[in-house]
């Protein structure tokens, strides 16, 4: 049976009211995690007010070595 380890990454949005995502920065961070063997299994935003998101929460997993 495979064993996994998990990583939670919280990406804070920008802007006065939140909700602005710097897509190039986020893409670079996600690609770096992928190169390290992490696979995203879930992603959700956190609501602040009036539909704006204060942050986005990503959950990753990868097989444990050994």
N, C-alpha and C positions, 0 to 999 in steps of 0.2 A: 504494500500500500504506500502511495506517495505521501510525503509530508511537505507542508507548505509553510512559508513565513509570509507575513503581511506587513504592509506599509501604508500609513495614512498620511496624505499630503493635503494641507489646507492652503489654497491659493487665494489670497486676498485680492479683491477687486479694487479698482482705482476710481477716482472721480469724487466730486463733492458729495453726491448722494449714493455713491457706490454703483456697482453694476457694469463698470467699464473694464473690459478684459484686454490686456495687451497680448494679442494672439501670437505674435512672433516669440515673445518671451515664454509663454505657456507651451507653445509647440516645442521649443528648444528643451525645456525642462522635461516634457513628456518623452521626447526622443532620447534624452540622456538616461532616463529610467528604463526605457525599453532596451537600450544597449546593455544595461546592467542586468537584464533578464527579468525585469518586472513587467507583469501584464496587468493592465487596468481591468478590474472586475466590476467597479461601480463608480458612479459619479453623481453628485447631487449639489444643488445650490442651497445656500442658506438665505432665507428671506429676511430683509431688513424692514422696509416699509414701502408701500405703494408699488410693490412688485420688484423693487431693486434687490439685488443680491449683494450681501456684504462679502461673501466668500464662496468658493467652490471647493467641495471636499471630494478628493479622489481616493479610492481604495485600490491597492495593487497587491498582487500575490506572485510568488515564484517558488519553484521547488527548492526545498532545503537540500543542501549538499550533505551527504553522509547519512 
